[in-house]
Amino acid sequence: MSGRTTDEVVMNEKRREDRLRACGPSVSRWDWPVARDLEAFGMFLPRSGVPRTR
C-alpha cells in the first residue's frame, strides 16, 4: 500500500477505473472463484461484452 491508507488505495483505484471508462472501453471485474472456474469464467466473458470465437 506504499504508506497509503485503505481509503486512499480504494479511491485511487476508483479514479483509475473512472479514467479507463472515460476512454471508452468496457471495464469488468471478477473475483477469484470466477477466475478459477473455467465454466463460470466462460459464461462471465460474453455477459461482459467479450465476443466468443471458435
C-alpha distance matrix in Angstrom:
0.0 3.8 5.6 5.4 7.3 7.7 10.6 9.1 6.9 10.3 12.4 11.0 11.7 15.0 16.0 15.5 17.6 20.1 20.6 21.3 23.7 25.4 26.3 28.3 26.9 26.4 22.9 22.9 20.4 21.3 20.0 20.5 24.0 25.2 23.8 25.4 28.7 30.7 33.1 30.5 28.6 32.0 32.8 29.4 29.7 33.0 32.1 29.2 31.7 31.5 35.1 36.6 38.4 40.8
3.8 0.0 3.8 5.6 8.8 10.6 12.8 10.6 9.3 13.1 14.4 12.5 13.9 17.2 17.5 16.8 19.5 21.8 21.7 22.7 25.4 26.7 27.4 29.8 28.7 28.6 25.3 25.6 23.5 24.6 23.5 23.9 27.5 28.6 26.9 28.6 31.9 33.7 36.3 33.8 31.7 34.9 35.9 32.6 32.5 35.8 35.1 32.0 34.2 33.9 37.5 39.1 40.7 43.1
5.6 3.8 0.0 3.8 6.7 9.5 11.6 9.7 9.7 13.3 14.4 13.2 15.2 18.1 18.3 18.5 21.1 23.0 23.3 24.7 27.1 28.3 29.4 31.8 30.9 30.7 27.3 27.7 25.4 26.6 25.4 26.0 29.4 30.7 29.4 31.0 34.3 36.3 38.6 36.0 34.1 37.4 38.1 34.7 34.9 38.2 37.1 34.1 36.5 36.5 40.1 41.8 43.6 46.1
5.4 5.6 3.8 0.0 3.8 6.6 8.0 5.9 6.4 9.9 10.7 10.0 12.2 14.6 15.1 15.7 18.2 19.8 20.4 22.0 24.1 25.3 26.7 29.0 28.3 27.9 24.6 25.0 22.8 24.3 23.4 24.5 27.8 28.8 27.8 29.8 32.8 34.8 36.9 34.0 32.2 35.5 35.9 32.4 32.7 35.8 34.4 31.4 33.9 34.2 37.9 39.8 41.8 44.5
7.3 8.8 6.7 3.8 0.0 3.8 5.3 5.1 6.3 8.7 9.9 10.6 12.5 14.3 15.4 16.6 18.5 20.0 21.3 22.9 24.5 25.9 27.7 29.6 28.9 28.1 24.6 24.6 22.3 23.6 22.4 23.8 26.7 28.0 27.5 29.4 32.2 34.5 36.3 33.2 31.7 35.2 35.3 31.7 32.4 35.4 33.7 31.0 33.7 34.3 38.1 40.0 42.2 44.9
7.7 10.6 9.5 6.6 3.8 0.0 3.8 5.4 5.1 6.2 8.6 9.9 10.7 12.3 14.3 15.4 16.6 18.3 20.1 21.3 22.6 24.4 26.3 27.8 26.8 25.6 22.0 21.7 19.1 20.2 19.0 20.5 23.2 24.5 24.3 26.2 28.8 31.2 32.9 29.7 28.4 31.9 31.8 28.3 29.3 32.2 30.5 27.9 30.8 31.5 35.3 37.0 39.4 42.1
10.6 12.8 11.6 8.0 5.3 3.8 0.0 3.8 5.5 5.2 6.1 8.5 10.0 10.5 12.2 14.2 15.3 16.3 18.4 20.0 21.0 22.5 24.7 26.3 25.8 24.6 21.3 21.3 19.2 20.8 20.2 22.2 24.9 25.8 25.8 28.0 30.4 32.6 34.0 30.6 29.3 32.6 32.2 28.6 29.5 32.2 30.1 27.5 30.3 31.3 35.1 37.2 39.8 42.6
9.1 10.6 9.7 5.9 5.1 5.4 3.8 0.0 3.8 5.5 5.2 6.0 8.5 9.8 10.5 12.1 14.1 15.1 16.5 18.4 19.8 21.0 23.0 25.0 24.6 24.0 20.8 21.4 19.6 21.6 21.3 23.3 26.3 26.9 26.4 28.8 31.4 33.3 34.9 31.7 30.0 33.2 33.1 29.4 29.7 32.5 30.7 27.8 30.2 31.1 34.9 37.1 39.4 42.4
6.9 9.3 9.7 6.4 6.3 5.1 5.5 3.8 0.0 3.8 5.5 5.2 6.2 8.7 10.0 10.6 12.3 14.2 15.5 16.7 18.4 20.1 21.7 23.5 22.6 21.9 18.5 18.8 16.8 18.5 18.1 19.8 23.0 23.6 22.9 25.3 28.0 29.8 31.6 28.6 26.7 29.9 30.1 26.4 26.8 29.7 28.2 25.2 27.7 28.3 32.0 34.0 36.3 39.1
10.3 13.1 13.3 9.9 8.7 6.2 5.2 5.5 3.8 0.0 3.8 5.5 5.2 6.2 8.7 9.9 10.6 12.3 14.4 15.4 16.4 18.4 20.4 21.8 20.9 19.7 16.2 16.3 14.3 16.3 16.1 18.5 21.3 21.6 21.4 24.1 26.4 28.3 29.7 26.4 24.7 27.9 27.7 24.0 24.6 27.3 25.4 22.6 25.3 26.2 30.0 32.1 34.7 37.6
12.4 14.4 14.4 10.7 9.9 8.6 6.1 5.2 5.5 3.8 0.0 3.8 5.4 4.9 6.2 8.5 9.8 10.4 12.4 14.2 15.1 16.4 18.7 20.5 20.2 19.4 16.4 17.3 16.1 18.6 19.0 21.6 24.4 24.4 24.2 27.1 29.2 30.9 32.1 28.8 27.0 29.9 29.5 25.8 26.0 28.4 26.5 23.5 25.8 27.1 30.8 33.3 35.8 38.9
11.0 12.5 13.2 10.0 10.6 9.9 8.5 6.0 5.2 5.5 3.8 0.0 3.8 5.4 5.2 6.2 8.6 9.8 10.7 12.5 14.3 15.4 17.1 19.3 19.0 18.7 15.8 17.1 16.1 18.7 19.3 21.6 24.8 24.6 23.8 26.7 29.1 30.4 32.0 29.0 26.8 29.6 29.6 25.9 25.6 28.2 26.7 23.4 25.5 26.2 30.0 32.4 34.6 37.7
11.7 13.9 15.2 12.2 12.5 10.7 10.0 8.5 6.2 5.2 5.4 3.8 0.0 3.8 5.4 5.0 6.1 8.5 9.9 10.6 12.3 14.2 15.7 17.3 16.4 15.8 12.5 13.5 12.3 15.0 15.8 18.2 21.3 20.9 20.1 23.2 25.5 26.7 28.2 25.2 23.0 25.8 25.8 22.1 21.9 24.5 23.1 19.9 22.1 22.8 26.5 28.8 31.1 34.2
15.0 17.2 18.1 14.6 14.3 12.3 10.5 9.8 8.7 6.2 4.9 5.4 3.8 0.0 3.8 5.4 5.1 6.1 8.7 9.9 10.4 12.3 14.5 15.8 15.4 14.5 11.6 12.8 12.2 15.3 16.6 19.6 22.2 21.5 21.3 24.6 26.4 27.6 28.7 25.4 23.4 26.0 25.5 21.7 21.7 23.9 22.0 18.9 21.0 22.3 26.1 28.7 31.2 34.5
16.0 17.5 18.3 15.1 15.4 14.3 12.2 10.5 10.0 8.7 6.2 5.2 5.4 3.8 0.0 3.8 5.4 5.0 6.2 8.7 9.8 10.5 12.8 14.9 15.1 15.1 12.8 14.9 15.0 18.3 19.9 22.7 25.5 24.6 24.1 27.4 29.3 30.2 31.4 28.4 26.0 28.4 28.1 24.3 23.7 25.7 24.2 20.8 22.4 23.6 27.2 30.1 32.4 35.8
15.5 16.8 18.5 15.7 16.6 15.4 14.2 12.1 10.6 9.9 8.5 6.2 5.0 5.4 3.8 0.0 3.8 5.4 5.2 6.4 8.8 10.0 11.1 13.4 13.0 13.4 11.0 13.3 13.5 16.8 18.5 21.0 24.1 22.9 21.9 25.3 27.3 28.0 29.4 26.7 24.0 26.2 26.4 22.6 21.7 23.9 22.8 19.2 20.6 21.3 24.9 27.6 29.7 33.0
17.6 19.5 21.1 18.2 18.5 16.6 15.3 14.1 12.3 10.6 9.8 8.6 6.1 5.1 5.4 3.8 0.0 3.8 5.4 5.0 6.2 8.6 10.0 11.3 10.5 10.1 7.6 9.8 10.5 14.0 16.2 19.1 21.8 20.3 19.7 23.2 24.9 25.4 26.5 23.6 21.1 23.2 23.0 19.3 18.5 20.5 19.2 15.7 17.2 18.2 21.9 24.7 27.0 30.4
20.1 21.8 23.0 19.8 20.0 18.3 16.3 15.1 14.2 12.3 10.4 9.8 8.5 6.1 5.0 5.4 3.8 0.0 3.8 5.4 5.1 6.2 8.9 10.3 10.8 10.8 9.3 12.0 13.3 17.0 19.3 22.5 24.9 23.3 23.0 26.6 28.0 28.4 29.2 26.3 23.9 25.7 25.2 21.5 20.6 22.1 20.5 17.1 18.3 19.9 23.3 26.4 28.9 32.4
20.6 21.7 23.3 20.4 21.3 20.1 18.4 16.5 15.5 14.4 12.4 10.7 9.9 8.7 6.2 5.2 5.4 3.8 0.0 3.8 5.5 5.1 6.6 9.3 10.2 11.5 10.5 13.8 15.3 19.0 21.4 24.2 26.9 25.2 24.3 28.0 29.5 29.6 30.7 28.1 25.3 26.9 26.8 23.2 21.8 23.3 22.2 18.6 19.2 20.4 23.6 26.8 28.8 32.4
21.3 22.7 24.7 22.0 22.9 21.3 20.0 18.4 16.7 15.4 14.2 12.5 10.6 9.9 8.7 6.4 5.0 5.4 3.8 0.0 3.8 5.4 5.3 7.1 6.9 8.2 7.4 10.9 12.9 16.5 19.2 21.9 24.5 22.4 21.4 25.1 26.5 26.3 27.4 25.0 22.1 23.5 23.5 20.1 18.3 19.9 19.2 15.4 15.8 16.7 19.9 23.0 25.0 28.6
23.7 25.4 27.1 24.1 24.5 22.6 21.0 19.8 18.4 16.4 15.1 14.3 12.3 10.4 9.8 8.8 6.2 5.1 5.5 3.8 0.0 3.8 5.4 5.5 6.0 6.5 6.5 10.1 12.7 16.4 19.4 22.5 24.7 22.4 21.9 25.7 26.7 26.5 27.0 24.4 21.8 23.0 22.5 19.0 17.5 18.5 17.3 13.8 14.2 15.8 19.0 22.3 24.7 28.3
25.4 26.7 28.3 25.3 25.9 24.4 22.5 21.0 20.1 18.4 16.4 15.4 14.2 12.3 10.5 10.0 8.6 6.2 5.1 5.4 3.8 0.0 3.8 5.4 7.9 9.6 10.3 13.9 16.4 20.2 23.2 26.2 28.5 26.2 25.7 29.4 30.4 30.1 30.7 28.2 25.5 26.5 26.0 22.7 21.0 21.6 20.6 17.2 17.0 18.7 21.5 25.1 27.2 30.9
26.3 27.4 29.4 26.7 27.7 26.3 24.7 23.0 21.7 20.4 18.7 17.1 15.7 14.5 12.8 11.1 10.0 8.9 6.6 5.3 5.4 3.8 0.0 3.8 6.1 9.0 10.4 14.2 16.9 20.5 23.6 26.3 28.7 26.2 25.2 28.9 30.0 29.3 30.0 27.9 24.9 25.6 25.5 22.4 20.2 20.8 20.4 16.9 16.2 17.3 19.8 23.3 25.0 28.7
28.3 29.8 31.8 29.0 29.6 27.8 26.3 25.0 23.5 21.8 20.5 19.3 17.3 15.8 14.9 13.4 11.3 10.3 9.3 7.1 5.5 5.4 3.8 0.0 3.8 6.6 9.1 12.7 15.9 19.3 22.8 25.6 27.5 24.7 24.0 27.8 28.4 27.5 27.9 25.8 22.9 23.3 22.9 20.0 17.7 17.9 17.4 14.1 13.0 14.5 16.8 20.5 22.4 26.2
26.9 28.7 30.9 28.3 28.9 26.8 25.8 24.6 22.6 20.9 20.2 19.0 16.4 15.4 15.1 13.0 10.5 10.8 10.2 6.9 6.0 7.9 6.1 3.8 0.0 3.7 6.4 9.7 13.1 16.2 19.7 22.3 24.2 21.3 20.5 24.2 24.8 23.8 24.3 22.4 19.4 19.8 19.7 16.7 14.3 14.8 14.7 11.2 10.2 11.2 13.9 17.3 19.4 23.0
26.4 28.6 30.7 27.9 28.1 25.6 24.6 24.0 21.9 19.7 19.4 18.7 15.8 14.5 15.1 13.4 10.1 10.8 11.5 8.2 6.5 9.6 9.0 6.6 3.7 0.0 3.8 6.5 10.2 13.2 16.9 19.7 21.3 18.3 18.0 21.7 22.0 21.3 21.5 19.3 16.6 17.2 16.6 13.5 11.5 12.1 11.4 7.9 7.7 9.4 12.6 15.9 18.5 22.1
22.9 25.3 27.3 24.6 24.6 22.0 21.3 20.8 18.5 16.2 16.4 15.8 12.5 11.6 12.8 11.0 7.6 9.3 10.5 7.4 6.5 10.3 10.4 9.1 6.4 3.8 0.0 3.8 6.9 10.3 13.7 16.7 18.6 16.0 15.6 19.4 20.2 20.0 20.5 17.9 15.3 16.7 16.3 12.7 11.4 13.0 12.0 8.3 9.7 10.9 14.5 17.4 20.0 23.4
22.9 25.6 27.7 25.0 24.6 21.7 21.3 21.4 18.8 16.3 17.3 17.1 13.5 12.8 14.9 13.3 9.8 12.0 13.8 10.9 10.1 13.9 14.2 12.7 9.7 6.5 3.8 0.0 3.8 6.8 10.4 13.5 15.0 12.4 12.4 16.2 16.7 16.8 17.3 14.4 12.0 13.8 13.2 9.5 9.0 11.2 9.8 6.5 9.2 10.2 14.0 16.2 19.2 22.3
20.4 23.5 25.4 22.8 22.3 19.1 19.2 19.6 16.8 14.3 16.1 16.1 12.3 12.2 15.0 13.5 10.5 13.3 15.3 12.9 12.7 16.4 16.9 15.9 13.1 10.2 6.9 3.8 0.0 3.8 6.9 10.2 12.0 10.0 10.2 13.8 14.8 15.7 16.5 13.3 11.2 13.9 13.6 9.8 10.3 13.2 11.7 9.1 12.3 12.9 16.6 18.2 21.1 23.9
21.3 24.6 26.6 24.3 23.6 20.2 20.8 21.6 18.5 16.3 18.6 18.7 15.0 15.3 18.3 16.8 14.0 17.0 19.0 16.5 16.4 20.2 20.5 19.3 16.2 13.2 10.3 6.8 3.8 0.0 3.8 6.9 8.3 6.4 6.9 10.3 11.3 12.6 13.5 10.3 8.6 11.9 11.7 8.3 9.7 13.0 11.8 10.1 13.6 13.6 17.0 17.9 20.7 23.0
20.0 23.5 25.4 23.4 22.4 19.0 20.2 21.3 18.1 16.1 19.0 19.3 15.8 16.6 19.9 18.5 16.2 19.3 21.4 19.2 19.4 23.2 23.6 22.8 19.7 16.9 13.7 10.4 6.9 3.8 0.0 3.8 5.7 5.6 6.3 8.8 10.4 12.7 13.9 10.8 9.8 13.5 13.7 10.9 12.7 16.1 15.0 13.8 17.2 17.0 20.2 20.7 23.3 25.2
20.5 23.9 26.0 24.5 23.8 20.5 22.2 23.3 19.8 18.5 21.6 21.6 18.2 19.6 22.7 21.0 19.1 22.5 24.2 21.9 22.5 26.2 26.3 25.6 22.3 19.7 16.7 13.5 10.2 6.9 3.8 0.0 3.8 5.4 4.9 5.9 8.5 11.2 13.1 10.8 9.9 13.7 14.6 12.5 14.2 17.8 17.3 16.3 19.5 18.6 21.6 21.4 23.6 25.1
24.0 27.5 29.4 27.8 26.7 23.2 24.9 26.3 23.0 21.3 24.4 24.8 21.3 22.2 25.5 24.1 21.8 24.9 26.9 24.5 24.7 28.5 28.7 27.5 24.2 21.3 18.6 15.0 12.0 8.3 5.7 3.8 0.0 3.8 5.6 5.3 6.3 9.7 10.9 8.4 9.0 12.6 13.0 11.7 14.1 17.3 16.7 16.6 19.8 19.1 21.7 21.1 23.5 24.7
25.2 28.6 30.7 28.8 28.0 24.5 25.8 26.9 23.6 21.6 24.4 24.6 20.9 21.5 24.6 22.9 20.3 23.3 25.2 22.4 22.4 26.2 26.2 24.7 21.3 18.3 16.0 12.4 10.0 6.4 5.6 5.4 3.8 0.0 3.8 5.5 5.3 7.6 8.4 5.5 5.4 9.0 9.4 7.9 10.3 13.5 13.0 13.0 16.1 15.4 17.9 17.4 19.9 21.3
23.8 26.9 29.4 27.8 27.5 24.3 25.8 26.4 22.9 21.4 24.2 23.8 20.1 21.3 24.1 21.9 19.7 23.0 24.3 21.4 21.9 25.7 25.2 24.0 20.5 18.0 15.6 12.4 10.2 6.9 6.3 4.9 5.6 3.8 0.0 3.8 5.6 7.0 9.4 7.6 5.7 9.2 10.9 9.3 10.4 14.0 14.4 13.7 16.4 14.9 17.4 16.9 18.9 20.3
25.4 28.6 31.0 29.8 29.4 26.2 28.0 28.8 25.3 24.1 27.1 26.7 23.2 24.6 27.4 25.3 23.2 26.6 28.0 25.1 25.7 29.4 28.9 27.8 24.2 21.7 19.4 16.2 13.8 10.3 8.8 5.9 5.3 5.5 3.8 0.0 3.8 6.2 9.0 8.3 7.7 10.7 12.6 12.0 13.4 16.7 17.3 17.1 19.7 17.9 20.1 18.9 20.6 21.3
28.7 31.9 34.3 32.8 32.2 28.8 30.4 31.4 28.0 26.4 29.2 29.1 25.5 26.4 29.3 27.3 24.9 28.0 29.5 26.5 26.7 30.4 30.0 28.4 24.8 22.0 20.2 16.7 14.8 11.3 10.4 8.5 6.3 5.3 5.6 3.8 0.0 3.8 5.5 5.3 6.0 8.4 10.0 10.4 12.2 15.0 15.6 16.2 18.7 17.1 18.8 17.3 19.1 19.6
30.7 33.7 36.3 34.8 34.5 31.2 32.6 33.3 29.8 28.3 30.9 30.4 26.7 27.6 30.2 28.0 25.4 28.4 29.6 26.3 26.5 30.1 29.3 27.5 23.8 21.3 20.0 16.8 15.7 12.6 12.7 11.2 9.7 7.6 7.0 6.2 3.8 0.0 3.8 5.6 5.1 5.9 8.6 9.7 10.7 13.2 14.6 15.3 17.1 15.0 16.1 14.2 15.6 15.9
33.1 36.3 38.6 36.9 36.3 32.9 34.0 34.9 31.6 29.7 32.1 32.0 28.2 28.7 31.4 29.4 26.5 29.2 30.7 27.4 27.0 30.7 30.0 27.9 24.3 21.5 20.5 17.3 16.5 13.5 13.9 13.1 10.9 8.4 9.4 9.0 5.5 3.8 0.0 3.8 5.5 5.0 6.3 8.6 10.3 11.9 13.0 14.6 16.4 14.8 15.6 13.5 15.4 15.6
30.5 33.8 36.0 34.0 33.2 29.7 30.6 31.7 28.6 26.4 28.8 29.0 25.2 25.4 28.4 26.7 23.6 26.3 28.1 25.0 24.4 28.2 27.9 25.8 22.4 19.3 17.9 14.4 13.3 10.3 10.8 10.8 8.4 5.5 7.6 8.3 5.3 5.6 3.8 0.0 3.8 5.4 5.2 6.1 8.8 10.9 11.0 12.4 14.9 14.0 15.5 14.3 16.9 17.8
28.6 31.7 34.1 32.2 31.7 28.4 29.3 30.0 26.7 24.7 27.0 26.8 23.0 23.4 26.0 24.0 21.1 23.9 25.3 22.1 21.8 25.5 24.9 22.9 19.4 16.6 15.3 12.0 11.2 8.6 9.8 9.9 9.0 5.4 5.7 7.7 6.0 5.1 5.5 3.8 0.0 3.8 5.4 4.9 6.2 9.2 10.0 10.4 12.7 11.2 13.1 12.2 14.7 16.1
32.0 34.9 37.4 35.5 35.2 31.9 32.6 33.2 29.9 27.9 29.9 29.6 25.8 26.0 28.4 26.2 23.2 25.7 26.9 23.5 23.0 26.5 25.6 23.3 19.8 17.2 16.7 13.8 13.9 11.9 13.5 13.7 12.6 9.0 9.2 10.7 8.4 5.9 5.0 5.4 3.8 0.0 3.8 5.5 5.7 7.4 9.3 10.4 11.8 9.9 10.7 9.1 11.5 12.7
32.8 35.9 38.1 35.9 35.3 31.8 32.2 33.1 30.1 27.7 29.5 29.6 25.8 25.5 28.1 26.4 23.0 25.2 26.8 23.5 22.5 26.0 25.5 22.9 19.7 16.6 16.3 13.2 13.6 11.7 13.7 14.6 13.0 9.4 10.9 12.6 10.0 8.6 6.3 5.2 5.4 3.8 0.0 3.8 5.7 6.2 6.8 9.0 10.8 10.2 11.1 10.1 13.3 14.7
29.4 32.6 34.7 32.4 31.7 28.3 28.6 29.4 26.4 24.0 25.8 25.9 22.1 21.7 24.3 22.6 19.3 21.5 23.2 20.1 19.0 22.7 22.4 20.0 16.7 13.5 12.7 9.5 9.8 8.3 10.9 12.5 11.7 7.9 9.3 12.0 10.4 9.7 8.6 6.1 4.9 5.5 3.8 0.0 3.8 5.8 5.3 6.3 9.0 8.9 11.1 11.2 14.6 16.7
29.7 32.5 34.9 32.7 32.4 29.3 29.5 29.7 26.8 24.6 26.0 25.6 21.9 21.7 23.7 21.7 18.5 20.6 21.8 18.3 17.5 21.0 20.2 17.7 14.3 11.5 11.4 9.0 10.3 9.7 12.7 14.2 14.1 10.3 10.4 13.4 12.2 10.7 10.3 8.8 6.2 5.7 5.7 3.8 0.0 3.8 5.4 5.0 6.5 5.3 7.7 8.3 11.6 14.2
33.0 35.8 38.2 35.8 35.4 32.2 32.2 32.5 29.7 27.3 28.4 28.2 24.5 23.9 25.7 23.9 20.5 22.1 23.3 19.9 18.5 21.6 20.8 17.9 14.8 12.1 13.0 11.2 13.2 13.0 16.1 17.8 17.3 13.5 14.0 16.7 15.0 13.2 11.9 10.9 9.2 7.4 6.2 5.8 3.8 0.0 3.8 5.2 5.0 4.8 5.8 6.7 10.5 13.2
32.1 35.1 37.1 34.4 33.7 30.5 30.1 30.7 28.2 25.4 26.5 26.7 23.1 22.0 24.2 22.8 19.2 20.5 22.2 19.2 17.3 20.6 20.4 17.4 14.7 11.4 12.0 9.8 11.7 11.8 15.0 17.3 16.7 13.0 14.4 17.3 15.6 14.6 13.0 11.0 10.0 9.3 6.8 5.3 5.4 3.8 0.0 3.8 5.5 7.3 9.1 10.5 14.3 17.0
29.2 32.0 34.1 31.4 31.0 27.9 27.5 27.8 25.2 22.6 23.5 23.4 19.9 18.9 20.8 19.2 15.7 17.1 18.6 15.4 13.8 17.2 16.9 14.1 11.2 7.9 8.3 6.5 9.1 10.1 13.8 16.3 16.6 13.0 13.7 17.1 16.2 15.3 14.6 12.4 10.4 10.4 9.0 6.3 5.0 5.2 3.8 0.0 3.8 5.8 8.9 11.1 14.6 17.8
31.7 34.2 36.5 33.9 33.7 30.8 30.3 30.2 27.7 25.3 25.8 25.5 22.1 21.0 22.4 20.6 17.2 18.3 19.2 15.8 14.2 17.0 16.2 13.0 10.2 7.7 9.7 9.2 12.3 13.6 17.2 19.5 19.8 16.1 16.4 19.7 18.7 17.1 16.4 14.9 12.7 11.8 10.8 9.0 6.5 5.0 5.5 3.8 0.0 3.8 6.2 9.3 12.5 16.0
31.5 33.9 36.5 34.2 34.3 31.5 31.3 31.1 28.3 26.2 27.1 26.2 22.8 22.3 23.6 21.3 18.2 19.9 20.4 16.7 15.8 18.7 17.3 14.5 11.2 9.4 10.9 10.2 12.9 13.6 17.0 18.6 19.1 15.4 14.9 17.9 17.1 15.0 14.8 14.0 11.2 9.9 10.2 8.9 5.3 4.8 7.3 5.8 3.8 0.0 3.8 6.5 9.4 12.9
35.1 37.5 40.1 37.9 38.1 35.3 35.1 34.9 32.0 30.0 30.8 30.0 26.5 26.1 27.2 24.9 21.9 23.3 23.6 19.9 19.0 21.5 19.8 16.8 13.9 12.6 14.5 14.0 16.6 17.0 20.2 21.6 21.7 17.9 17.4 20.1 18.8 16.1 15.6 15.5 13.1 10.7 11.1 11.1 7.7 5.8 9.1 8.9 6.2 3.8 0.0 3.8 6.5 10.1
36.6 39.1 41.8 39.8 40.0 37.0 37.2 37.1 34.0 32.1 33.3 32.4 28.8 28.7 30.1 27.6 24.7 26.4 26.8 23.0 22.3 25.1 23.3 20.5 17.3 15.9 17.4 16.2 18.2 17.9 20.7 21.4 21.1 17.4 16.9 18.9 17.3 14.2 13.5 14.3 12.2 9.1 10.1 11.2 8.3 6.7 10.5 11.1 9.3 6.5 3.8 0.0 3.8 6.8
38.4 40.7 43.6 41.8 42.2 39.4 39.8 39.4 36.3 34.7 35.8 34.6 31.1 31.2 32.4 29.7 27.0 28.9 28.8 25.0 24.7 27.2 25.0 22.4 19.4 18.5 20.0 19.2 21.1 20.7 23.3 23.6 23.5 19.9 18.9 20.6 19.1 15.6 15.4 16.9 14.7 11.5 13.3 14.6 11.6 10.5 14.3 14.6 12.5 9.4 6.5 3.8 0.0 3.7
40.8 43.1 46.1 44.5 44.9 42.1 42.6 42.4 39.1 37.6 38.9 37.7 34.2 34.5 35.8 33.0 30.4 32.4 32.4 28.6 28.3 30.9 28.7 26.2 23.0 22.1 23.4 22.3 23.9 23.0 25.2 25.1 24.7 21.3 20.3 21.3 19.6 15.9 15.6 17.8 16.1 12.7 14.7 16.7 14.2 13.2 17.0 17.8 16.0 12.9 10.1 6.8 3.7 0.0
